[in-house]
Amino acid sequence: MRILASILAICLLVLPASGQVRPDAAAAETRPVLVELFTSQGCPLCPEANRYLGELDQRDNVFVLAFGVSYWDMYGWTDTYARPEYVQRQRTYLPRLGVNRLYTPHFVVDGVTDAPGWDQDKVSDAVNARLDAMPDSPSIRLDDGPFGSFIVRLDGAAPETNLDVWLVAYAPGWASVEIGAGENEGLEMLHYNMVKSLTYLGRWSGGEAEYMGEAYRRHGTVAIVQGANGGPIYGYARVEPQR
């Protein structure tokens, strides 16, 4: 994975940029659950899971991202969204979730629990359970940085000794890809909120900190703070694409 990260030390007061997100305390406590779907264009059960992901995103208390994975490529079709770092993200979750192997479609709910994509009731129950036990979120701001970058600004107490900071670019809404081979040959496969870039920015252990990452302004952008090595997600901030 190409790591694009630098921690900025700024002594002067910086005025807020127009693209920032400022969650207040109440919003932080009731933030939407982040649901991640690991999916593949070669997986016969994934089209329905992709559709369900789009349905989940219509709930006021849910935000979703989909990661294309490549381990179905051996069956004749190269997934057009897959990247090795997305497979690694899923792999990192497995020990904490008690999952023995990689599979699709695989839902991960706020980094704390998971469910197979063919069991929509289990996914919904996991979302509701996380909402009932939602921890306080640190302050997270996503600001415009120099030369078209984004700056992630964090403050507050860290719920764990070390947390990972990520920057994600995704294509909002629906997209369709015609599958030319493999298990789904001939299908116009729908995708929703597909991730286009995943960048690790560094570790955070509480207090004021700033991280800079590359921006893809034509995509939506999300800054995620979660426990180190695939731990729980404690908060995120996002901005819409800038046309």
C-alpha positions as CSV (number, residue, x, y, z in Angstrom):
1,M,0.0,0.0,0.0
2,R,1.3,3.5,-0.8
3,I,1.3,5.5,2.4
4,L,0.7,9.2,1.9
5,A,0.9,10.6,5.4
6,S,2.6,13.4,7.3
7,I,1.8,14.9,10.7
8,L,1.6,18.7,10.6
9,A,2.7,20.7,13.7
10,I,0.9,24.1,13.5
11,C,1.3,26.7,16.2
12,L,-0.9,29.4,14.6
13,L,-4.6,29.4,14.6
14,V,-5.9,28.0,11.3
15,L,-9.2,29.3,10.0
16,P,-11.6,26.5,8.9
17,A,-11.7,25.6,5.3
18,S,-14.9,25.5,3.3
19,G,-14.8,21.7,2.8
20,Q,-14.6,20.7,6.5
21,V,-17.0,18.6,8.6
22,R,-17.6,19.7,12.2
23,P,-19.6,17.2,14.2
24,D,-20.9,18.7,17.4
25,A,-21.0,16.6,20.6
26,A,-24.6,15.4,20.1
27,A,-23.9,14.4,16.5
28,A,-20.7,12.6,17.6
29,E,-22.7,10.5,20.1
30,T,-25.4,9.5,17.5
31,R,-23.2,9.2,14.4
32,P,-24.3,6.7,11.8
33,V,-22.9,3.2,12.0
34,L,-20.3,2.6,9.3
35,V,-21.1,-0.7,7.4
36,E,-18.4,-2.1,5.1
37,L,-19.1,-4.7,2.5
38,F,-16.3,-6.8,1.0
39,T,-17.6,-7.9,-2.4
40,S,-16.5,-9.2,-5.8
41,Q,-17.7,-9.1,-9.4
42,G,-16.9,-12.8,-9.6
43,C,-19.1,-13.8,-6.6
44,P,-22.5,-15.2,-7.4
45,L,-24.0,-14.0,-4.1
46,C,-22.6,-10.5,-4.3
47,P,-25.1,-8.8,-6.6
48,E,-27.9,-9.2,-4.1
49,A,-25.5,-8.1,-1.2
50,N,-24.6,-5.0,-3.3
51,R,-28.3,-4.2,-3.7
52,Y,-28.9,-4.6,0.1
53,L,-25.9,-2.3,0.8
54,G,-27.7,0.4,-1.1
55,E,-30.9,-0.2,0.9
56,L,-29.0,0.1,4.2
57,D,-27.6,3.5,3.1
58,Q,-31.2,4.8,3.0
59,R,-31.4,4.5,6.7
60,D,-30.7,7.7,8.6
61,N,-28.4,5.9,11.1
62,V,-26.2,4.1,8.6
63,F,-23.4,5.0,6.2
64,V,-21.9,2.4,3.9
65,L,-18.7,1.6,1.9
66,A,-18.0,-1.3,-0.5
67,F,-14.5,-2.8,-1.1
68,G,-13.9,-4.9,-4.2
69,V,-11.6,-7.9,-3.5
70,S,-9.6,-9.8,-6.0
71,Y,-9.5,-13.5,-4.8
72,W,-12.4,-14.4,-7.1
73,D,-10.3,-13.3,-10.1
74,M,-8.9,-16.8,-10.6
75,Y,-12.3,-17.9,-11.9
76,G,-12.0,-15.9,-15.1
77,W,-12.9,-12.3,-14.5
78,T,-10.7,-9.5,-13.1
79,D,-12.7,-7.3,-10.7
80,T,-12.5,-3.7,-11.9
81,Y,-12.7,-2.2,-8.4
82,A,-10.4,-4.6,-6.5
83,R,-7.1,-3.7,-5.0
84,P,-4.7,-5.6,-2.8
85,E,-5.1,-3.2,0.1
86,Y,-8.8,-3.9,0.3
87,V,-8.1,-7.6,0.7
88,Q,-5.6,-6.8,3.4
89,R,-8.2,-4.6,5.2
90,Q,-10.6,-7.6,5.2
91,R,-7.8,-10.0,6.3
92,T,-6.9,-7.7,9.2
93,Y,-10.5,-7.8,10.5
94,L,-10.7,-11.6,10.6
95,P,-8.8,-12.4,13.9
96,R,-10.8,-9.9,15.9
97,L,-14.1,-11.1,14.5
98,G,-13.3,-14.7,14.9
99,V,-13.6,-15.5,11.2
100,N,-11.4,-18.3,9.9
101,R,-11.1,-17.3,6.2
102,L,-11.8,-14.7,3.6
103,Y,-15.1,-14.8,1.9
104,T,-17.7,-12.7,0.1
105,P,-20.1,-11.1,0.5
106,H,-18.9,-10.1,3.9
107,F,-20.4,-7.3,5.9
108,V,-18.4,-5.7,8.8
109,V,-20.4,-3.4,11.0
110,D,-18.4,-0.5,12.6
111,G,-15.4,-2.9,13.0
112,V,-17.0,-4.7,15.9
113,T,-19.1,-7.5,14.4
114,D,-19.7,-9.1,11.0
115,A,-22.4,-11.0,9.1
116,P,-22.5,-12.9,5.8
117,G,-24.1,-11.0,2.9
118,W,-26.8,-13.6,2.5
119,D,-28.2,-13.1,6.0
120,Q,-29.8,-9.6,5.9
121,D,-31.5,-10.0,9.2
122,K,-28.1,-10.7,10.9
123,V,-26.7,-7.6,9.3
124,S,-29.6,-5.4,10.4
125,D,-29.4,-6.9,14.0
126,A,-25.7,-6.1,14.1
127,V,-26.4,-2.5,13.0
128,N,-29.0,-2.1,15.7
129,A,-26.7,-3.6,18.4
130,R,-24.0,-1.1,17.5
131,L,-26.3,1.8,17.7
132,D,-27.4,0.7,21.2
133,A,-23.8,0.6,22.3
134,M,-22.3,3.5,20.3
135,P,-19.3,4.9,22.1
136,D,-18.4,8.6,22.2
137,S,-16.5,9.8,19.2
138,P,-13.4,12.0,19.3
139,S,-13.5,15.3,17.4
140,I,-12.8,14.6,13.7
141,R,-12.5,17.3,11.1
142,L,-11.8,16.9,7.4
143,D,-10.4,20.2,6.0
144,D,-9.0,21.4,2.7
145,G,-5.2,21.3,2.7
146,P,-2.5,22.7,0.6
147,F,-2.1,21.7,-3.1
148,G,-5.5,20.1,-3.2
149,S,-4.8,17.7,-0.2
150,F,-7.1,17.0,2.7
151,I,-6.1,17.5,6.4
152,V,-7.6,15.3,9.1
153,R,-7.7,17.1,12.4
154,L,-8.3,15.1,15.5
155,D,-8.8,16.1,19.2
156,G,-10.0,14.5,22.4
157,A,-9.4,11.4,24.4
158,A,-8.4,8.2,22.6
159,P,-10.6,5.2,23.6
160,E,-7.6,2.9,23.0
161,T,-3.9,3.4,23.4
162,N,-3.3,3.4,19.7
163,L,-5.8,4.1,16.9
164,D,-5.3,4.0,13.1
165,V,-6.3,6.9,10.9
166,W,-7.4,6.2,7.4
167,L,-8.5,8.3,4.4
168,V,-10.9,6.7,1.9
169,A,-12.1,7.9,-1.5
170,Y,-15.3,6.4,-2.8
171,A,-17.6,6.8,-5.8
172,P,-21.0,7.8,-4.3
173,G,-24.2,6.1,-5.4
174,W,-24.9,3.4,-7.9
175,A,-22.7,2.2,-10.8
176,S,-23.1,-0.7,-13.2
177,V,-20.5,-2.9,-14.7
178,E,-21.1,-5.6,-17.4
179,I,-19.3,-8.8,-16.3
180,G,-17.7,-10.5,-19.2
181,A,-16.6,-13.8,-17.7
182,G,-16.7,-15.9,-14.6
183,E,-19.6,-16.8,-12.3
184,N,-21.5,-13.7,-13.2
185,E,-20.8,-13.6,-17.0
186,G,-23.3,-11.5,-18.9
187,L,-24.7,-9.7,-15.8
188,E,-25.0,-6.0,-15.6
189,M,-23.8,-5.9,-12.0
190,L,-24.8,-3.0,-9.7
191,H,-22.4,-1.5,-7.2
192,Y,-22.9,1.0,-4.5
193,N,-20.5,3.5,-2.8
194,M,-17.5,1.6,-4.2
195,V,-14.1,2.5,-2.6
196,K,-11.6,3.9,-5.1
197,S,-8.6,4.6,-2.8
198,L,-7.6,3.6,0.8
199,T,-4.7,5.5,2.4
200,Y,-3.2,4.8,5.8
201,L,-2.3,8.1,7.5
202,G,-0.8,7.0,10.8
203,R,-1.4,6.3,14.5
204,W,-3.2,8.5,17.0
205,S,-3.2,8.2,20.8
206,G,-5.3,11.2,21.8
207,G,-5.0,15.0,21.9
208,E,-4.6,17.4,19.0
209,A,-3.1,15.9,15.9
210,E,-3.2,16.6,12.2
211,Y,-2.6,14.3,9.2
212,M,-2.4,15.2,5.5
213,G,-3.5,12.9,2.7
214,E,-4.0,13.0,-1.0
215,A,-7.4,14.2,-2.1
216,Y,-9.5,12.9,-5.0
217,R,-12.0,15.7,-5.3
218,R,-14.2,14.0,-7.9
219,H,-15.0,11.3,-5.3
220,G,-16.5,11.4,-1.8
221,T,-13.9,11.3,1.0
222,V,-14.1,9.8,4.5
223,A,-11.6,10.1,7.3
224,I,-11.9,7.1,9.7
225,V,-10.5,6.6,13.2
226,Q,-10.5,3.0,14.5
227,G,-8.7,0.7,16.9
228,A,-5.3,-0.3,15.6
229,N,-5.1,-3.4,13.4
230,G,-8.7,-3.8,12.5
231,G,-10.3,-2.6,15.7
232,P,-13.6,-0.9,16.4
233,I,-14.4,2.3,14.5
234,Y,-14.7,5.2,16.9
235,G,-15.7,7.9,14.4
236,Y,-15.4,9.3,11.0
237,A,-15.9,12.5,9.0
238,R,-16.8,12.8,5.3
239,V,-17.2,15.3,2.5
240,E,-19.1,15.0,-0.8
241,P,-17.4,15.2,-4.2
242,Q,-16.4,18.6,-5.4
243,R,-17.6,19.0,-8.9
